[in-house]
Amino acid sequence: MKQILSSLAIAGLISVSSAASAADCYADYKAKQDNPLRLHYGVMQVSNCNKGAASQEVAQRLRASGWTLLNVMSVFGPEGLGKRKANAGKFYLRF
């Protein structure tokens, strides 16, 4: 019985830490609008640290605001936010 409870406790801790780390994922990306052509670089918080899954999420959120995703450059944790803030300007955590 103790082993079962210990296993459940460990599984619970793993799922909590996975949820916390997913909340700490960010993607930097490039996007465009046409007519007239506008480009921007931005940083967005994403729910999945996998670049492929993050790309789908970023594209969907940008599309809702009339932007087209060109590419997700990288997916990173909170330690990468500071060095990207100035370059992202008004598109830093906007979407």
Contact map, one row per residue, 1 for C-alpha under 8 A:
11111000000000000000000000000000000000000000000000000000000000000000000000000000000000000000000
11111100000000000000000000000000000000000000000000000000000000000000000000000000000000000000000
11111110000000000000000000000000000000000000000000000000000000000000000000000000000000000000000
11111111000000000000000000000000000000000000000000000000000000000000000000000000000000000000000
11111111100000000000000000000000000000000000000000000000000000000000000000000000000000000000000
01111111110000000000000000000000000000000000000000000000000000000000000000000000000000000000000
00111111111000000000000000000000000000000000000000000000000000000000000000000000000000000000000
00011111111100000000000000000000000000000000000000000000000000000000000000000000000000000000000
00001111111110000000000000000000000000000000000000000000000000000000000000000000000000000000000
00000111111111000000000000000000000000000000000000000000000000000000000000000000000000000000000
00000011111111100000000000000000000000000000000000000000000000000000000000000000000000000000000
00000001111111110000000000000000000000000000000000000000000000000000000000000000000000000000000
00000000111111111000000000000000000000000000000000000000000000000000000000000000000000000000000
00000000011111111100000000000000000000000000000000000000000000000000000000000000000000000000000
00000000001111111110000000000000000000000000000000000000000000000000000000000000000000000000000
00000000000111111111000000000000000000000000000000000000000000000000000000000000000000000000000
00000000000011111111100000000000000000000000000000000000000000000000000000000000000000000000000
00000000000001111111110000000000000000000000000000000000000000000000000000000000000000000000000
00000000000000111111111000000000000000000000000000000000000000000000000000000000000000000000000
00000000000000011111111100000000000000000000000000000000000000000000000000000000000000000000000
00000000000000001111111110000000000000000000000000000000000000000000000000000000000000000000000
00000000000000000111111110000000000000000000011110000000000000000000000000000000000000000000000
00000000000000000011111110000000000000000000111000000000000000000000000000000000000000000000000
00000000000000000001111111000000000000000000110000000000000000000000000000001100000000000000000
00000000000000000000111111100000000000000000111110000000000000000000000000111100000000000000000
00000000000000000000000111110000000000000011110010000000000000000000000000111100100000000000000
00000000000000000000000011111000000000000011110000000100000000000000000111110000000000000000000
00000000000000000000000001111100000000001111000000000000000000000000000111100000000000000000000
00000000000000000000000000111110000000001110000000000000000000000000111111000000000000000000000
00000000000000000000000000011111000000111100000000000000000000000000111110000000000000000000000
00000000000000000000000000001111100000111100000000000000000001000011111000000000000000000000000
00000000000000000000000000000111110011110000000000000000000000000011110000000000000000000000000
00000000000000000000000000000011111111100000000000000000000000000111000000000000000000000000000
00000000000000000000000000000001111111000000000000000000000000000000000000000000000000000000000
00000000000000000000000000000000111110000000000000000000000000000000000000000000000000000000000
00000000000000000000000000000000111111000000000000000000000000000000000000000000000000000000000
00000000000000000000000000000001111111100000000000000000000000000000000000000000000000000000000
00000000000000000000000000000001110111110000000000000000000000000000000000000000000000000000000
00000000000000000000000000000111100011111000000000000000000000000000000000000000000000000000000
00000000000000000000000000000111000001111100000000000000000000000000000000000000000000010010000
00000000000000000000000000011110000000111110000000000000000000000000000000000000000000110010000
00000000000000000000000000011110000000011111000000000000000000000000000000000000000000111011110
00000000000000000000000001111000000000001111100000000000000000000000000000000000000110010011110
00000000000000000000000001110000000000000111110000000000010000000000000000000000000000000001111
00000000000000000000001111100000000000000011111000000000000000000000000000000000000000000000100
00000000000000000000011111100000000000000001111110000100110000000000000000000000000000000000000
00000000000000000000011010000000000000000000111110000100000000000000000000000000000000000000000
00000000000000000000010010000000000000000000011111101100000000000000000000000000000000000000000
00000000000000000000010011000000000000000000011111101100000000000000000000110000000000000000000
00000000000000000000000000000000000000000000000111111100000000000000000000100000000000000000000
00000000000000000000000000000000000000000000000111111110000000000000000101100000000000000000000
00000000000000000000000000000000000000000000000001111111000000000000000000000000000000000000000
00000000000000000000000000000000000000000000000111111111100000000000000000000000000000000000000
00000000000000000000000000100000000000000000011111111111110000000000000100100000000000000000000
00000000000000000000000000000000000000000000000000111111111000000000001100000000000000000000000
00000000000000000000000000000000000000000000000000011111111100000000000000000000000000000000000
00000000000000000000000000000000000000000000010000001111111110000000000000000000000000000000000
00000000000000000000000000000000000000000001010000000111111111000000100100000000000000000000000
00000000000000000000000000000000000000000000000000000011111111100001100000000000000000000000000
00000000000000000000000000000000000000000000000000000001111111110000000000000000000000000000000
00000000000000000000000000000000000000000000000000000000111111111000000000000000000000000000001
00000000000000000000000000000010000000000000000000000000011111111111100000000000000000000000001
00000000000000000000000000000000000000000000000000000000001111111111100000000000000000000000000
00000000000000000000000000000000000000000000000000000000000111111110000000000000000000000000000
00000000000000000000000000000000000000000000000000000000000011111110000000000000000000000000000
00000000000000000000000000000000100000000000000000000000000001111111000000000000000000000000000
00000000000000000000000000000011100000000000000000000000000001111111100000000000000000000000000
00000000000000000000000000000011100000000000000000000000001001100111110000000000000000000000000
00000000000000000000000000001111000000000000000000000000011001100011111100000000000000000000000
00000000000000000000000000001111000000000000000000000000000000000001111100000000000000000000000
00000000000000000000000000001110000000000000000000000010000000000000111110000000000000000000000
00000000000000000000000000111100000000000000000000100110010000000000111111100000000000000000000
00000000000000000000000000111100000000000000000000000000000000000000001111100000000000000000000
00000000000000000000000000111000000000000000000000100000000000000000000111110000000000000000000
00000000000000000000000011110000000000000000000011100100000000000000000111111000000000000000000
00000000000000000000000011100000000000000000000010000000000000000000000001111111000000000000000
00000000000000000000000111000000000000000000000000000000000000000000000000111111100000000000000
00000000000000000000000111000000000000000000000000000000000000000000000000011111100000000000000
00000000000000000000000000000000000000000000000000000000000000000000000000011111110000000000000
00000000000000000000000000000000000000000000000000000000000000000000000000011111111100000000000
00000000000000000000000001000000000000000000000000000000000000000000000000001111111110000000000
00000000000000000000000000000000000000000000000000000000000000000000000000000011111110000000000
00000000000000000000000000000000000000000000000000000000000000000000000000000001111111000000000
00000000000000000000000000000000000000000010000000000000000000000000000000000001111111110000000
00000000000000000000000000000000000000000010000000000000000000000000000000000000111111111001000
00000000000000000000000000000000000000000000000000000000000000000000000000000000001111111000000
00000000000000000000000000000000000000001100000000000000000000000000000000000000000111111000000
00000000000000000000000000000000000000011110000000000000000000000000000000000000000111111111000
00000000000000000000000000000000000000000100000000000000000000000000000000000000000011111111000
00000000000000000000000000000000000000000000000000000000000000000000000000000000000000011111010
00000000000000000000000000000000000000011110000000000000000000000000000000000000000000011111111
00000000000000000000000000000000000000000111000000000000000000000000000000000000000010011111110
00000000000000000000000000000000000000000111100000000000000000000000000000000000000000000011111
00000000000000000000000000000000000000000111000000000000000000000000000000000000000000000111111
00000000000000000000000000000000000000000001000000000000000011000000000000000000000000000010111
